[in-house]
Structures are given as C-alpha cells and as structure tokens.
Amino acid sequence: MTEEKEFPIEQVFDLSYKMLSNQYGFFYLHTTKGVITLHIKDAPEEFIKKFRTVEKK
C-alpha cells in the first residue's frame, strides 16, 4: 500500500530496487498491471525479505 494506491499481493509478482545515492533510489513493484516505480529514501531489503515469505506463486 502506498499513500495513493493499494496493490493486492495476488497482483504483485516481483519487487526490486536501485539506490542511486545514499539519499534516494527507486523501488520497482512488478505487478500484473505493469511496473510501478516509487521513490525511496532507504533500501527496502527487509520489506523484500518479508514479501518473499508471503508471496503467492
């Protein structure tokens, strides 16, 4: 869930990110409706690990 949208876990099939500096980066939410790009301030490694434990395959 973001401030603007909610993505059911059934529609998410992968997560990735790229930090461009120590201050910001991009988080990529790969969904059945396309790739959603979000700006981030911190690496989302813990969030991705948690996603991997509950993702639907």
Secondary structure as the mmCIF struct_conf table of DSSP 4:
data_model
#
loop_
_struct_conf.conf_type_id
_struct_conf.id
_struct_conf.beg_label_comp_id
_struct_conf.beg_label_asym_id
_struct_conf.beg_label_seq_id
_struct_conf.end_label_comp_id
_struct_conf.end_label_asym_id
_struct_conf.end_label_seq_id
BEND BEND1 GLU A 3 GLU A 4
HELX_RH_3T_P HELX_RH_3T_P1 ILE A 9 GLN A 11
STRN STRN1 VAL A 12 MET A 19
BEND BEND2 LEU A 20 GLN A 23
STRN STRN2 GLY A 25 THR A 31
TURN_TY1_P TURN_TY1_P1 THR A 32 LYS A 33
STRN STRN3 GLY A 34 ILE A 40
BEND BEND3 LYS A 41 ASP A 42
HELX_RH_AL_P HELX_RH_AL_P1 GLU A 45 VAL A 54
#
